[in-house]
Amino acid sequence: MTPIFIFSILIGYFLVLIGISYLTSRGADNDSFYLGNKQSPWYLVAFGMIGASLSGITFISIPGWVGESTKQFGYMQMVFGYLVGYMVIAYVLLPLYYKMNVTSIYTYLAKRFGVEAHKIGAVYFLLSRIIGASIRLLLVANVLQEFVFNDFGIPFAVTVLISILLIWVYTYKGGIKTIIWTDTLQTLFMLLSLGFTFWFLSKELDFSQSGGMVQTIADSGYSKIFFFDDWKSGAHFSKMFFGGIFIAIGMTGLDQDMMQKNLSCKNLKAAQTNMVSFSVVLVFINLIFLALGALLYLYAAKEGIEVPFKMEENLLGEIVKVDKTDLLFPEIALNKLPIGVGVLFLLGLIAAAYSSADSALTSLTTSVCVDFLDTEETKVSKKKRMRIHIIMSVVLFLTVLILNATLDESAIWQLIRLAGFTYGPLIGLFFFGILTKYKLRKQLIILACLVPPVLSYFIDKNSVELFNGFKFGGALIILNAIITFLCLFLISEKNNHSNEKV
């Protein structure tokens, strides 16, 4: 598949998205941008959220993850935890948001603890979503750079700039009202790509002589799901499962990006139906992605395809070979499979990346406008909202470039680690408010929320020495949330108005 052909598909795809944006954003106002006028059908929201949740990281990084002996299908341990976390969102957090009729979910913190908690919660969201969206965008930009733009002599920074500019074009006017429809289309492309690639690899590997596909994957050395043998390991079931619960609550239930779509549903019941349906489907889709990873490695072994790698300098100044497992799927799909499958892969990859990045840009704009600029005295105008949309686009662009120069691990693991630091304080704040009747000393709230990530970083970095080889892994977010909860308890005092409803 030639770079010019791939570039043509990319342009055609975005023309379709821009067309959808034109149709859905006519007559759009701030209410349309923020909540889609609360007219979004739950089934469209649920279907579109699949793509937004999976993103380019799931699409590329999780299949690549399978090849590592200490990981294999171990990600499913965290996915099972996600399922429990989504139930907490559906039956604890969503009723709270709908009862308060919020646009930004961090408004709850203002009503429960005051403006200081509101601002620090929104700041943590902005930090979390900027980093998360940038990692997702970085992953796909690297693929496009490797297989398309390098051949045109276009620098990486320009590749990122083009990507963000295209996202801005189709989101700046309609916001969430447009995103609901573009995410639906993008999820469809992603699932079609997954299905056809899975089917083709199964056909090429011909399992008729090996007891069938399921048996072959089970015997492959890639399919271990549950890790109970080493409790000190970061991949141990308890850390992955309970970490998954907290990550789902933080990255979905306490994330303006994901909740903004749920809040665009007509009522609470529709939003809960959306969340439950989406969570069950997501378990099976993640399992299929992991199975696809096993097929990719089996196919690579059969065809003599080497895992892509880079030569990098380590901490000792030595030049070593570092496998880039995130690039195995693109390498096979774009260079080894029939052109039709390659086209579907490309569409699925682009869809997976931009269904996450476009909604992130919309939610970042919403949070800045509603949480920081919109007051009783001064309402944010449509013109100012559009300016904020541009500013957040620039912030995403700069963050992608910074992360490109600093990250060197699998994208999915980087995202999980960073979520542990940034979403932990949000979980601590929200659930301190939900589970207790205490109020907080306002002058100490910011300090109490800044200390936990620092302590968590120190403890995690030195856990092997401090705890005899113990690694937190997916449980890092639990550590951060617990420390935040304890810090908030230390600055709390009895609420003399505990009977007030929020």
Secondary structure, DSSP 8 states (H G I E B T S, - for coil): --HHHHHHHHHHHHHHHHHHHHHH-TT--HHHHHHGGG-B-HHHHHHHHHHHHHHHIIIIIHHHHTTSTTTTTTHHHHHHHHHHHHHHIIIIIHHHHHHHT-SSTTHHHHHHH-HHHHHHHHHHHHHHHHHHHHHHHHHHHHHHHHHTGGGGT--HHHHHHHHHHHHHHHHTTTTHHHHHHHHHHHHHHHHHHHHHHHHHHHHHH-GGGTT-HHHHHHTTT-------S-TTSTT-HHHHHHHHHHHHIIIIIT-HHHHHHHTTBSSHHHHHHHHHHHHHHHHHHHHHHHHHHHHHHHHHHHHT----EEEEE-TTS-EEEEE-GGGHHHHHHHHTS-HHHHHHHHHHHHHHHHHHHHHHHHHHHHHIIIIII--SS----HHHHHHHHHHHHHHHHHHHHHHHHH--S-HHHHHHHHHHHHTHHHHHHHHHHHH---EE-GGGHHHHHHHHHHHHHHHHHTHHHHTTT---GGGHHHHHHHHHHHHHHHTEE--TTTT---
